[in-house]
Amino acid sequence: LAKVAANAPAIGKDIEDMEKTLSSSPKLMSTLADPTVDKVTKSALLAEIAKASGFKPITSNFLRTIADNGRASELETILFAYKAKIGGQLVSTHAIVTTTIPMSPWQTALLVKKLRHKFFKGNPSVDLKVTNKIDPKILGGLTVQLGDKFIDLSVKKEIQDVQALLTTAIE
């Protein structure tokens, strides 16, 4: 998408703006995930958001195509994957960190430092941006989605592991 348009930074900004819109509107996320809302309605909704936000036509078409193909419920993941894909070209990448409570700026900075060290060998030229999502269902700890890598350090995962271990031991 960005290579064809030859304006990756502008499209990247549109994508970031759309991510901010999604994260700031639980109602929008719920509507896009709702299987009873038809594709046409979701497509029109995304087109209206793109128009109101002043997105480039190619970004607007991209969003409508996602909805038209029945993937609006996966929009956040698709946007994340797109940013991860072009991240190498822009020397920028993005991580989605899910916690039960908002992370402090200090915690975010420490996590960025550790992720940069683990995945980018401490390369300071990589601009690693973190979006902190809140999900009480993980019970505690955190999960990190960075490109195709997923790290699950949640309490929910630990409980599931213990439960599986106990179930296996009983059988």
C-alpha positions in Angstrom: 0.0 0.0 0.0 2.6 2.5 1.1 5.1 1.5 -1.6 2.5 1.8 -4.4 1.5 5.2 -3.1 5.1 6.3 -2.5 4.0 8.2 0.6 4.4 5.8 3.5 4.8 8.5 6.1 1.5 10.1 5.3 -0.3 6.7 5.2 1.5 5.8 8.4 0.1 8.9 10.1 -3.4 8.0 8.8 -3.0 4.5 10.3 -1.8 5.9 13.6 -4.8 8.3 13.7 -7.2 5.4 13.0 -5.6 3.4 15.8 -6.1 6.3 18.2 -9.7 6.6 17.1 -10.3 2.9 17.7 -8.6 2.9 21.1 -10.5 6.0 22.2 -13.9 4.6 21.2 -15.1 1.4 22.8 -18.4 1.9 21.1 -16.8 2.0 17.7 -14.7 -1.2 18.5 -17.9 -2.9 19.6 -19.8 -1.9 16.4 -17.0 -3.2 14.2 -16.8 -6.5 16.1 -20.6 -6.9 16.1 -21.5 -9.7 13.7 -25.1 -8.5 13.5 -23.9 -5.2 11.9 -23.7 -5.7 8.1 -20.6 -5.0 6.0 -22.2 -2.1 4.2 -22.8 -0.3 7.4 -19.3 -0.9 8.7 -17.8 0.2 5.4 -19.9 3.4 5.5 -18.8 4.0 9.1 -15.1 3.6 8.2 -15.5 5.8 5.1 -17.1 8.5 7.3 -14.3 8.3 9.8 -11.7 8.5 7.0 -13.4 11.5 5.5 -13.8 13.4 8.8 -10.2 12.6 9.7 -8.9 13.8 6.3 -7.2 10.5 5.4 -5.6 10.0 2.0 -7.9 8.4 -0.5 -5.7 5.3 -0.6 -6.1 4.9 3.2 -9.8 5.4 2.9 -10.0 2.7 0.2 -7.9 0.4 2.4 -10.3 0.8 5.3 -13.4 0.2 3.1 -11.8 -2.9 1.6 -11.2 -4.3 5.0 -14.9 -3.8 5.9 -16.2 -5.0 2.5 -14.2 -8.2 3.0 -15.8 -8.8 6.3 -12.7 -8.1 8.3 -13.8 -5.0 10.2 -13.7 -6.9 13.5 -10.0 -7.5 12.9 -9.2 -3.9 11.9 -7.0 -3.2 14.9 -4.9 -6.3 14.2 -4.7 -5.5 10.5 -3.5 -1.9 11.2 -0.9 -3.2 13.6 0.4 -5.8 11.1 0.5 -3.1 8.4 2.5 -0.8 10.7 4.9 -3.7 11.6 5.4 -4.5 8.0 6.3 -0.9 7.0 8.0 -0.3 10.3 11.4 -1.5 8.9 11.2 0.9 6.0 10.4 3.8 8.4 12.7 2.7 11.1 9.7 2.7 13.4 7.6 -0.1 14.8 4.7 -0.5 17.1 3.9 -2.7 20.1 0.5 -3.3 21.6 0.8 -3.9 25.4 -2.3 -5.1 27.2 -2.5 -4.6 31.0 -5.2 -4.5 33.6 -4.4 -0.9 34.6 -2.7 1.9 32.6 1.1 1.8 32.6 2.9 4.8 34.0 5.4 6.7 31.7 8.2 5.1 33.7 6.9 1.6 33.2 6.4 2.3 29.5 9.9 3.6 29.0 11.4 0.6 30.9 9.3 -1.8 28.7 10.4 0.0 25.5 14.0 -0.3 26.6 13.7 -4.0 27.3 11.8 -4.7 24.1 14.3 -2.8 22.1 17.1 -4.8 23.7 15.4 -8.2 23.2 14.2 -7.7 19.6 16.4 -5.0 18.1 19.6 -5.6 20.0 19.3 -2.3 21.7 19.4 -0.4 18.4 18.6 3.2 19.3 17.6 4.1 15.8 14.4 2.0 16.0 11.5 4.2 17.1 9.4 1.7 19.1 6.0 3.1 20.0 3.8 1.4 22.6 0.0 1.5 22.8 -1.3 0.4 26.2 -4.6 -1.4 25.9 -6.6 -2.1 29.1 -8.2 -5.5 29.5 -9.3 -6.6 33.0 -9.8 -10.2 31.6 -6.1 -10.9 31.8 -6.3 -10.5 35.6 -2.8 -9.1 36.0 0.6 -9.0 34.3 0.7 -8.1 30.6 0.7 -9.3 27.0 2.9 -7.8 24.2 2.1 -8.0 20.5 5.1 -6.8 18.5 4.8 -7.7 14.8 4.4 -11.5 14.6 5.7 -12.0 18.1 3.4 -12.4 21.0 4.5 -12.5 24.7 1.9 -13.6 27.2 2.9 -12.8 30.8 -0.6 -12.5 32.1 -2.0 -14.0 35.3 -4.8 -15.5 33.1 -2.3 -17.5 31.1 -0.6 -18.7 34.3 -3.9 -19.9 35.7 -4.7 -21.7 32.4 -1.2 -23.4 32.5 -1.7 -24.5 36.1 -5.2 -25.7 35.3 -3.9 -27.7 32.3 -1.2 -29.2 34.5 -3.7 -30.2 37.2 -6.1 -31.7 34.6 -3.2 -33.7 33.1 -2.0 -34.9 36.5 -5.5 -36.1 37.5 -6.1 -38.1 34.3 
